[in-house]
Amino acid sequence: MKKYLLLLVFVSLRLMACSGDDSSSGIDNVPEPAQPSVVEKVPAQVLDLTDWKLNLPIAGSNGWSKEIKQPELATFIDKDYFFVNKKGDAVVFRAPVEGITTSGSKYPRSELREMINGGKDKADWNIAAGNGTHIMEITQAVTHLPDYKPHVVVGQIHDADDDVIVFRLEGKKLWVDHDGSKGALLTDQYELGTKFTVKFVAGNGKVDSYYNGRFAESYATNAEHCYFKAGMYTQSNLTKGDKAGAYGEVEIYKVTIKHEE
């Protein structure tokens, strides 16, 4: 008798379990609504790229560094060398040591070149007195250096032939460089990933440099046919001891240019 009662209880419990099975009812089998996909930002949504063109460390149609101009630059992204960081608040510029260079350089770059008229024409201005004042300010963080020769340039004034003055980082030392000659030391304790702001103010026969809002130096020059550059200009290549895959990288949070009469 006891065995019979136990059997009845067991069968009853099995029937109750089956009647409550979600798969038999089908009530909870309705698929969840699809989540909207995250739209990836392009660099022009973070930085105003209206009056710039971009050089990449890959080959263009002429075999040298590929150029991206407006209006293509307004929607352009390269997931290896020119893209928005994970936080969505800065643009990453990356240039590997084995990258393709411009025709006038032996080093690779992922770098912006100043333009005018909505990116149609090249900027061209003079520093001598009577030619106005020309200002570029960059807020950025260097996030990676080449392994063997950890040298990069992260902001330039260039003339028709060569760089006039640049912001240069070598290891932990960040300074102003005058076409190969060292200028003011900005810091000798730079840590990768640290955000900082630099500024050039060019005019009246000189360039004043600023670091985090503080005046750093004044450099006398009457350079002509000038323009600004911003981004990553890696100062190493495969002949300098670095192996393929080594690279320089900077994240730019803001870059502004202003020209005053």
N, C-alpha and C positions, 0 to 999 in steps of 0.2 A: 504493500500500500504506500509506504513511504517513497519507494522508488518511482511509483506511478505519479505521486504528487510532485516530486522533483522534476520529472519529465515534463509535466504540464507547465510548471513554472518556467522551465528552460525554453519551451516552445513559445510561450506567451511573450517572454522577453525578446526573442528573436523576431517575432512578428511586429512588436513595437519598434524595434530598431529599424526594420525594413521600411515601415510606414513613415518614419521620420527621416529617411535617407534623402539628402538634397538631390542626389543624382536621379532618383525616381520621380521626384516632384518637378524638377526642372526650374524651380523658382529662382535659384541662385546661379543659374548657368548663363545669365545674360552677361555678355562681355562688358568690361568697364570702358567708358568712353576714352578715346585716344587723347593723350595729353598734347597740347600744342607744342610744336618743335621750337627750340630756342634759335632765334635768328642771330647768326654770327655777325659781330660788328666788323666793319672795314675801317682801316686807319683814318680815312677822311671823316669818319664820324667822331674821332677823338681829337685829331689835329686839323687845323684849317690849312689845307693843302692847295688852296686856290692858286697861289703864286709860287708854285714849286714844280720841279720835275725830279724824278727819282732815278738813281743809278743802282743797279743790282749786280751782285757778284756772279752772274751767269751771262752766257754769250747772247748778244743780240744778232741781228741779221748781218752786221759787219764784222762779227767775230770778237768784238770788244764788249765791254760792259753794256748790258741791256738797259735802255732808257725807257721810262714810262712817263708820258706827258699827259697833260690835260687834253681832252676830258676823260681819258681812260683812267687817270690817277684817282679820279673822284670815287670810283667803285673798285679800285684795284686792291688785291691782297695776294701775298705770296706766303704760304704757310711755313716756308723754311727761312725766309730772309726779311719779311716785312709784314707784320701782323699785329693784332691787338693782344695784349697780355690777358691772362686769365681773369684778372679783376676788372678788365674792361676800362681801365683809366689811363693807359699809356700804350704807345706804339713801340713794338720791338723791332730794332734794326740789328741784323746779324750778318757778319761777313767772315766766312771761313778762309783760312790761310791759302787754300788751294783755289780760291775763287778767281773768276775772270776779272781782269782789271780794265780801266779806261786806257786809251791809247797813250796817254802821257804819264802813266804811273806804273810802278812795279808792285803795288799793293792793292788788295781788294777792298771793296766798299759796298755798303748798303746805306746810301746817303742822299739827302735832298740837296738840290741846287736851286738857288733863288732865281725866280722868273718874275715877269711883270705882265700886265694886261691879261689877267686870268690864265696865266701860264703859256701864253702865245709867244712871248719874246723873252730873251735873256736880259736879266738885270745888268746894268752897266753904270757904275757911279765912281766918283773920284773922292779922295780923302783930303786933298789940298784945300786950303782956305777958300771960301767963296762957293763951295759946292754942297752946302747943306750938311746935315748931321744924319748919320745912318746907324740904326740901333737894332741889334738882335739880342734877345734874351731866351735862354733855354733852361727849363727845369727838367732834370734827367737823373738817371741812376745807371752807372755802368754795372752790368750784372755778370759779365764773363770776360776773361782775358785769354789770349793764346798761352799755351803751356810753357814754351821755351823762351820766346821773346814776348813778354807781356806788355806790349806797347800799343796804344790806340790813340786816335784823335777824335774828339767829340765836339766839334764846333770850329769853324774856320771863317776867316776873310781871305778870299783868293783874288788875285788879279789876273790879267790876261795870260801870264806865264806860269805863276807858281803861287804857293800859299804866302800870304803876307804875315799872318799871325794866327795861332791856333791854341785851343785848349787841349793839352796832351796829358795822358795818364800813363805812367810807367810803373807797374807794380802798385805800390801804395802812394807814389808821389804824383801829385796833380799840379801842373804848372802851366804858365803861359809860355809859348814857344814862338820866337821871332824868326821864322824861316830857317830853322836849324840851330838857332842860338837860344839858350835858356833865358827866360825872363823871370817874372815873379813866381815864387813857389807859393801855391795856394794851400796845400796841405801835404804832409809827408806821412799821414796816417789814414789814407782813404781805405775804407772797407767796402768791398763789392756789395752792391744793393743799396748803398746809402744815397738818398736823394739829395741833390744839390742844385743850385741855380747859378748860372754864369751869364755874363752880359758883356758885349762889345758896344762901345759908343765911339763911332769913327767920324772925324771931321776936324776942320781947322788944322790940318797937318799932323794929326796924331790919332792914336786909338787908345781909349781908356778901357781898362778891363776891370770887371767886378766879380766877386765871388761871394755868394750868399748875402748880397746886399751891401757888401763892404768894398770900397775902392781898393784895388790891388796894385795897379801900375798905370803909367802912361808911356806909350811907345811912339816916337816920332817917325812919321812916314808921309809921303805925298803920293802913295800908290794910286794908279789910275785903272780904269776899267774893272772895277771891283764888284764882288758879289758875295753873299753869305752862303755857307754850307752848314748842314746839321745832320747828324746821324752817326753811323759807325764807319770809321775809316781805319781798318785794321793795319797796323804797321809791322806786319810779318808776312812771310810767305814760305814756301817749301825750301828755299835756299838758305833760310835763316836758322834752321834747326828744328822748326816745328813740323809735325807730321800732319798729314791730311786728316781733317776732322777737328783740328784745333780752330778756335774762332774767337772773335771779339763780338761783344753784344752790349747794346745800350737800350734802355727804355726811356723814351721821351714822353713826359707828361704834358708839356706845353712848350711851344716855340712861337715867338712873335717877332715880327719885323716892323720897324717904323722908320720912315724917311721924313725928315723935317727940313724946311727951307732955311 
